Amino acid sequence: MNCDLERLDGYLFLPDLKSIDEIQQELEAVHRVGLTNVEMVKKAPLSDFYPGVYLRFPQQGQFDPLKYLTGLAEAIQHRGGRIYTEVHIEKIPGGLPARVEISSGKVVRADAVVVATNSPNEVTSVENK
């Protein structure tokens, strides 16, 4: 299966909000070695996170979503979890143990349920978290 890799930016943060001298020196050093697209940034990419100034290294990482999901699925199953695909969930009434009612009439019971879908509007009844 072929999948396009996502290119991810890399970030260098100071361990605390001290002087920007250290980060400025790092910026100058990476520019000297030819990484001229590295920039100093004052606003974090996450709205709830403010690390002070930092350096952004564009497209430093590669992320293969299919390899990630394959590894995640293997880890879940290795720890005893079960993954159900291509089922239509009628209802997740909540409670302990958790219950998931499937359109075929079957019921799945578990300690915990994770609803992972690209169509969240189809899950209409999650009564208790």
N, CA, C and O of each residue as an XYZ file, in Angstrom:
516
protein
N       0.852     -1.172      0.000
C       0.000      0.000      0.000
C       0.899      1.237      0.000
O       1.808      1.337      0.824
N       0.661      2.159     -0.896
C       1.475      3.365     -0.995
C       0.729      4.539     -0.374
O      -0.467      4.718     -0.603
N       1.436      5.326      0.402
C       0.811      6.464      1.080
C       1.765      7.638      1.033
O       2.971      7.470      1.215
N       1.242      8.810      0.794
C       2.079     10.004      0.814
C       2.531     10.286      2.238
O       1.750     10.201      3.185
N       3.807     10.621      2.368
C       4.340     10.979      3.673
C       3.984     12.417      3.982
O       4.021     13.277      3.102
N       3.644     12.675      5.211
C       3.411     14.035      5.672
C       4.749     14.612      6.080
O       5.525     13.950      6.770
N       5.031     15.838      5.665
C       6.266     16.512      6.056
C       5.958     17.376      7.274
O       5.037     18.193      7.248
N       6.729     17.191      8.331
C       6.469     17.883      9.584
C       7.606     18.827      9.927
O       8.774     18.521      9.685
N       7.262     19.965     10.486
C       8.268     20.914     10.948
C       8.867     20.422     12.255
O       8.209     19.735     13.037
N      10.135     20.787     12.484
C      10.798     20.519     13.751
C      10.918     21.821     14.523
O      10.964     22.895     13.924
N      10.969     21.738     15.843
C      11.011     22.939     16.681
C      12.103     22.805     17.731
O      12.317     21.721     18.274
N      12.789     23.896     18.017
C      13.780     23.953     19.088
C      13.326     25.019     20.079
O      13.278     26.206     19.756
N      12.994     24.574     21.296
C      12.530     25.460     22.352
C      13.618     25.621     23.398
O      14.435     24.722     23.595
N      13.629     26.741     24.057
C      14.488     26.924     25.215
C      13.885     26.153     26.385
O      12.666     25.995     26.448
N      14.711     25.672     27.311
C      14.148     24.939     28.451
C      13.354     25.829     29.404
O      12.590     25.326     30.227
N      13.526     27.136     29.299
C      12.741     28.067     30.107
C      12.616     29.370     29.320
O      13.139     29.477     28.210
N      11.949     30.330     29.869
C      11.677     31.581     29.147
C      12.743     32.645     29.384
O      12.433     33.835     29.449
N      13.993     32.220     29.512
C      15.081     33.160     29.749
C      15.372     33.980     28.493
O      14.591     33.977     27.541
N      16.484     34.669     28.505
C      16.914     35.536     27.416
C      16.876     34.824     26.077
O      17.082     33.613     25.987
N      16.605     35.608     25.031
C      16.578     35.021     23.699
C      17.975     34.945     23.092
O      18.117     34.534     21.940
N      19.009     35.332     23.840
C      20.376     35.284     23.312
C      20.759     33.881     22.850
O      21.345     33.714     21.780
N      20.429     32.883     23.649
C      20.801     31.505     23.316
C      20.132     31.050     22.024
O      20.773     30.434     21.173
N      18.853     31.349     21.879
C      18.138     30.934     20.667
C      18.642     31.724     19.457
O      18.689     31.191     18.349
N      19.015     32.983     19.658
C      19.584     33.793     18.576
C      20.914     33.200     18.118
O      21.188     33.155     16.918
N      21.744     32.743     19.060
C      23.014     32.109     18.717
C      22.792     30.819     17.929
O      23.518     30.533     16.976
N      21.798     30.054     18.326
C      21.470     28.825     17.596
C      21.030     29.146     16.179
O      21.427     28.464     15.235
N      20.215     30.178     16.024
C      19.740     30.576     14.700
C      20.919     30.966     13.806
O      20.998     30.552     12.649
N      21.817     31.755     14.348
C      22.986     32.168     13.581
C      23.836     30.960     13.188
O      24.361     30.911     12.076
N      23.974     29.998     14.079
C      24.773     28.806     13.798
C      24.152     27.969     12.679
O      24.859     27.521     11.777
N      22.832     27.757     12.731
C      22.209     26.949     11.677
C      22.227     27.677     10.337
O      22.320     27.035      9.290
N      22.140     28.984     10.351
C      22.248     29.746      9.101
C      23.662     29.620      8.525
O      23.826     29.517      7.310
N      24.686     29.627      9.390
C      26.077     29.497      8.923
C      26.327     28.160      8.243
O      27.129     28.078      7.312
N      25.648     27.110      8.700
C      25.862     25.797      8.087
C      24.929     25.548      6.905
O      24.890     24.442      6.366
N      24.177     26.575      6.501
C      23.377     26.467      5.283
C      21.895     26.239      5.457
O      21.170     26.157      4.466
N      21.426     26.134      6.675
C      19.986     25.946      6.898
C      19.314     27.319      6.971
O      18.872     27.751      8.035
N      19.248     27.980      5.844
C      18.770     29.364      5.813
C      17.254     29.484      5.910
O      16.734     30.585      6.094
N      16.543     28.374      5.790
C      15.081     28.447      5.911
C      14.597     28.316      7.354
O      13.396     28.399      7.611
N      15.520     28.111      8.297
C      15.162     28.062      9.715
C      14.861     29.487     10.173
O      15.569     30.432      9.825
N      13.792     29.618     10.964
C      13.399     30.957     11.402
C      13.073     30.975     12.885
O      12.703     29.960     13.474
N      13.220     32.167     13.477
C      12.821     32.379     14.863
C      11.341     32.745     14.862
O      10.891     33.574     14.071
N      10.603     32.115     15.754
C       9.156     32.304     15.805
C       8.765     32.721     17.218
O       9.342     32.249     18.198
N       7.779     33.610     17.311
C       7.331     34.090     18.623
C       5.982     33.525     19.037
O       5.593     33.637     20.200
N       5.261     32.915     18.092
C       3.946     32.374     18.409
C       3.946     30.880     18.125
O       4.313     30.452     17.031
N       3.540     30.096     19.097
C       3.536     28.645     18.966
C       2.432     28.178     18.025
O       1.426     28.868     17.860
N       2.612     27.005     17.401
C       1.580     26.482     16.502
C       0.330     25.997     17.224
O      -0.681     25.712     16.582
N       0.384     25.899     18.549
C      -0.772     25.486     19.343
C      -1.275     26.680     20.140
O      -0.480     27.384     20.762
N      -2.557     26.913     20.133
C      -3.103     28.106     20.782
C      -2.939     28.107     22.301
O      -2.853     29.179     22.900
N      -2.895     26.941     22.938
C      -2.804     26.870     24.406
C      -1.378     26.726     24.912
O      -1.169     26.416     26.085
N      -0.400     26.945     24.055
C       0.989     26.681     24.410
C       1.843     27.893     24.061
O       1.855     28.341     22.914
N       2.554     28.422     25.047
C       3.449     29.534     24.786
C       4.823     29.229     25.368
O       5.037     29.391     26.570
N       5.762     28.786     24.519
C       7.087     28.432     25.001
C       8.079     29.587     24.955
O       9.262     29.385     25.230
N       7.636     30.778     24.620
C       8.557     31.876     24.346
C       9.019     31.760     22.903
O       8.386     31.068     22.106
N      10.102     32.419     22.560
C      10.592     32.324     21.181
C      11.227     30.945     20.971
O      11.723     30.325     21.912
N      11.200     30.486     19.732
C      11.780     29.192     19.399
C      12.177     29.201     17.932
O      11.839     30.124     17.191
N      12.896     28.167     17.523
C      13.284     28.035     16.125
C      12.403     26.998     15.452
O      12.090     25.955     16.025
N      12.010     27.308     14.222
C      11.220     26.371     13.413
C      12.088     25.893     12.263
O      12.596     26.689     11.473
N      12.250     24.578     12.183
C      12.996     23.932     11.110
C      11.982     23.321     10.148
O      11.441     22.252     10.429
N      11.715     23.973      9.023
C      10.663     23.481      8.117
C      10.952     22.079      7.572
O      12.084     21.754      7.215
N       9.923     21.280      7.520
C       9.925     19.961      6.892
C      11.084     19.082      7.346
O      11.820     18.540      6.521
N      11.241     18.943      8.639
C      12.334     18.153      9.189
C      11.979     16.690      9.391
O      12.865     15.836      9.413
N      10.729     16.399      9.535
C      10.348     15.021      9.805
C       9.412     14.494      8.754
O       8.770     15.254      8.030
N       9.340     13.184      8.679
C       8.385     12.539      7.793
C       7.472     11.670      8.643
O       7.909     10.998      9.577
N       6.221     11.701      8.300
C       5.229     10.942      9.046
C       4.425     10.134      8.050
O       3.798     10.693      7.150
N       4.442      8.822      8.210
C       3.669      7.935      7.345
C       2.434      7.494      8.129
O       2.536      6.641      9.010
N       1.281      8.061      7.819
C       0.072      7.754      8.609
C      -0.285      6.271      8.630
O      -0.756      5.767      9.650
N      -0.070      5.570      7.528
C      -0.427      4.148      7.515
C       0.506      3.320      8.393
O       0.054      2.395      9.068
N       1.793      3.636      8.393
C       2.708      2.925      9.277
C       2.369      3.210     10.738
O       2.428      2.314     11.581
N       2.014      4.461     11.035
C       1.639      4.828     12.399
C       0.397      4.044     12.833
O       0.377      3.464     13.918
N      -0.629      4.025     11.994
C      -1.870      3.334     12.356
C      -1.661      1.829     12.475
O      -2.263      1.184     13.333
N      -0.806      1.265     11.613
C      -0.498     -0.164     11.711
C       0.168     -0.473     13.040
O      -0.195     -1.438     13.711
N       1.144      0.346     13.423
C       1.817      0.150     14.711
C       0.875      0.330     15.880
O       0.930     -0.421     16.854
N       0.005      1.330     15.784
C      -0.968      1.575     16.847
C      -1.924      0.392     16.995
O      -2.199     -0.052     18.110
N      -2.424     -0.114     15.878
C      -3.337     -1.262     15.919
C      -2.646     -2.486     16.505
O      -3.243     -3.214     17.298
N      -1.384     -2.721     16.118
C      -0.643     -3.858     16.665
C      -0.435     -3.723     18.167
O      -0.546     -4.704     18.902
N      -0.133     -2.504     18.628
C       0.073     -2.279     20.057
C      -1.222     -2.512     20.836
O      -1.196     -3.108     21.912
N      -2.334     -2.056     20.312
C      -3.632     -2.258     20.972
C      -3.929     -3.747     21.101
O      -4.318     -4.223     22.167
N      -3.740     -4.477     20.002
C      -4.036     -5.910     20.018
C      -3.050     -6.671     20.898
O      -3.436     -7.639     21.554
N      -1.799     -6.258     20.923
C      -0.793     -6.905     21.761
C      -1.156     -6.792     23.243
O      -0.836     -7.677     24.038
N      -1.822     -5.704     23.603
C      -2.218     -5.496     25.007
C      -3.624     -6.032     25.295
O      -4.197     -5.739     26.344
N      -4.173     -6.808     24.373
C      -5.459     -7.450     24.611
C      -6.662     -6.698     24.073
O      -7.796     -7.148     24.238
N      -6.435     -5.569     23.437
C      -7.545     -4.814     22.872
C      -8.052     -5.446     21.581
O      -7.332     -6.193     20.917
N      -9.263     -5.146     21.245
C      -9.851     -5.645     20.002
C     -10.294     -4.454     19.174
O     -10.773     -3.451     19.702
N     -10.127     -4.580     17.885
C     -10.509     -3.518     16.964
C     -11.619     -4.051     16.062
O     -11.464     -5.083     15.409
N     -12.730     -3.336     16.038
C     -13.851     -3.719     15.192
C     -13.973     -2.690     14.079
O     -14.032     -1.489     14.341
N     -14.009     -3.155     12.854
C     -14.140     -2.263     11.705
C     -15.387     -2.624     10.912
O     -15.941     -3.716     11.043
N     -15.802     -1.694     10.103
C     -16.946     -1.888      9.201
C     -18.195     -2.365      9.941
O     -18.924     -3.233      9.461
N     -18.427     -1.783     11.112
C     -19.660     -2.065     11.850
C     -20.387     -0.745     12.067
O     -19.758      0.308     12.173
N     -21.683     -0.804     12.131
C     -22.478      0.391     12.412
C     -22.922      0.330     13.866
O     -23.619     -0.595     14.283
N     -22.510      1.319     14.615
C     -22.862      1.388     16.031
C     -24.216      2.061     16.158
O     -24.425      3.159     15.643
N     -25.122      1.406     16.838
C     -26.447      1.972     17.077
C     -26.448      2.859     18.319
O     -27.066      3.923     18.341
N     -25.738      2.395     19.362
C     -25.824      3.116     20.630
C     -24.649      2.740     21.524
O     -24.205      1.592     21.541
N     -24.154      3.731     22.266
C     -23.169      3.498     23.318
C     -23.785      4.068     24.592
O     -23.610      5.247     24.898
N     -24.513      3.222     25.340
C     -25.237      3.741     26.497
C     -24.353      4.136     27.673
O     -24.816      4.842     28.568
N     -23.109      3.708     27.698
C     -22.224      4.073     28.799
C     -22.367      3.141     29.968
O     -23.019      2.102     29.867
N     -21.766      3.501     31.074
C     -21.796      2.661     32.267
C     -20.616      1.712     32.299
O     -19.789      1.689     31.388
N     -20.555      0.927     33.369
C     -19.494     -0.064     33.520
C     -20.092     -1.439     33.694
O     -20.981     -1.585     34.533
N     -19.679     -2.446     32.975
C     -18.748     -2.302     31.866
C     -19.397     -1.533     30.717
O     -20.621     -1.475     30.599
N     -18.559     -0.950     29.884
C     -19.067     -0.206     28.733
C     -19.768     -1.171     27.786
O     -19.375     -2.328     27.638
N     -20.811     -0.663     27.155
C     -21.570     -1.474     26.196
C     -21.647     -0.718     24.874
O     -21.846      0.497     24.841
N     -21.488     -1.455     23.804
C     -21.653     -0.893     22.460
C     -22.666     -1.776     21.746
O     -22.452     -2.976     21.578
N     -23.763     -1.171     21.332
C     -24.797     -1.921     20.625
C     -24.606     -1.715     19.127
O     -24.587     -0.586     18.636
N     -24.464     -2.832     18.410
C     -24.178     -2.805     16.979
C     -25.459     -3.121     16.217
O     -26.339     -3.809     16.732
N     -25.563     -2.612     14.980
C     -26.793     -2.764     14.193
C     -27.159     -4.223     13.932
O     -28.327     -4.510     13.668
N     -26.220     -5.142     13.994
C     -26.520     -6.563     13.790
C     -27.250     -7.161     14.990
O     -27.698     -8.307     14.944
N     -27.369     -6.367     16.080
C     -28.015     -6.852     17.281
C     -27.024     -7.333     18.336
O     -27.405     -7.579     19.480
N     -25.770     -7.467     17.962
C     -24.763     -7.908     18.919
C     -24.404     -6.773     19.859
O     -24.575     -5.598     19.534
N     -23.902     -7.143     21.029
C     -23.459     -6.177     22.026
C     -22.008     -6.489     22.380
O     -21.651     -7.641     22.629
N     -21.190     -5.459     22.398
C     -19.798     -5.594     22.804
C     -19.667     -4.955     24.176
O     -20.108     -3.824     24.381
N     -19.059     -5.677     25.123
C     -18.808     -5.150     26.461
C     -17.304     -4.995     26.648
O     -16.525     -5.837     26.203
N     -16.904     -3.916     27.307
C     -15.476     -3.662     27.496
C     -15.259     -2.753     28.693
O     -16.192     -2.110     29.176
N     -14.016     -2.703     29.170
C     -13.653     -1.763     30.233
C     -13.654     -0.339     29.716
O     -13.963      0.597     30.453
N     -13.305     -0.175     28.437
C     -13.238      1.156     27.826
C     -13.540      1.029     26.343
O     -13.317     -0.018     25.735
N     -14.049      2.110     25.775
C     -14.379      2.146     24.352
C     -13.771      3.403     23.761
O     -13.888      4.488     24.330
N     -13.121      3.251     22.619
C     -12.598      4.390     21.873
C     -13.339      4.435     20.551
O     -13.323      3.465     19.794
N     -13.987      5.550     20.270
C     -14.670      5.739     18.999
C     -13.728      6.524     18.100
O     -13.451      7.697     18.351
N     -13.238      5.876     17.056
C     -12.300      6.507     16.126
C     -12.884      6.395     14.727
O     -12.956      5.303     14.162
N     -13.295      7.517     14.176
C     -13.963      7.510     12.887
C     -13.670      8.787     12.137
O     -13.366      9.813     12.745
N     -13.757      8.732     10.840
C     -13.643      9.962     10.059
C     -15.018     10.569      9.812
O     -15.153     11.553      9.085
N     -16.038      9.968     10.426
C     -17.408     10.471     10.284
C     -18.044     10.616     11.649
O     -18.956      9.860     11.983
N     -17.580     11.582     12.459
C     -18.084     11.667     13.834
C     -19.569     11.981     13.934
O     -20.175     11.714     14.971
N     -20.165     12.530     12.906
C     -21.587     12.862     12.972
C     -22.469     11.624     12.951
O     -23.646     11.701     13.306
N     -21.924     10.487     12.541
C     -22.720      9.271     12.511
C     -22.901      8.677     13.903
O     -23.840      7.912     14.125
N     -22.035      9.008     14.827
C     -22.171      8.514     16.194
C     -23.053      9.509     16.927
O     -22.611     10.601     17.281
N     -24.295      9.126     17.150
C     -25.256     10.098     17.658
C     -25.646      9.902     19.110
O     -26.291     10.770     19.697
N     -25.264      8.765     19.706
C     -25.742      8.525     21.056
C     -24.637      7.992     21.954
O     -24.501      6.780     22.121
N     -23.863      8.871     22.520
C     -22.900      8.512     23.556
C     -23.415      9.169     24.815
O     -23.190     10.359     25.035
N     -24.114      8.396     25.656
C     -24.810      8.982     26.776
C     -23.905      9.299     27.958
O     -24.046     10.357     28.572
N     -22.978      8.405     28.288
C     -22.084      8.607     29.421
C     -20.648      8.454     28.965
O     -20.311      7.532     28.224
N     -19.800      9.378     29.422
C     -18.394      9.296     29.034
C     -17.635      8.426     30.006
O     -16.430      8.232     29.850
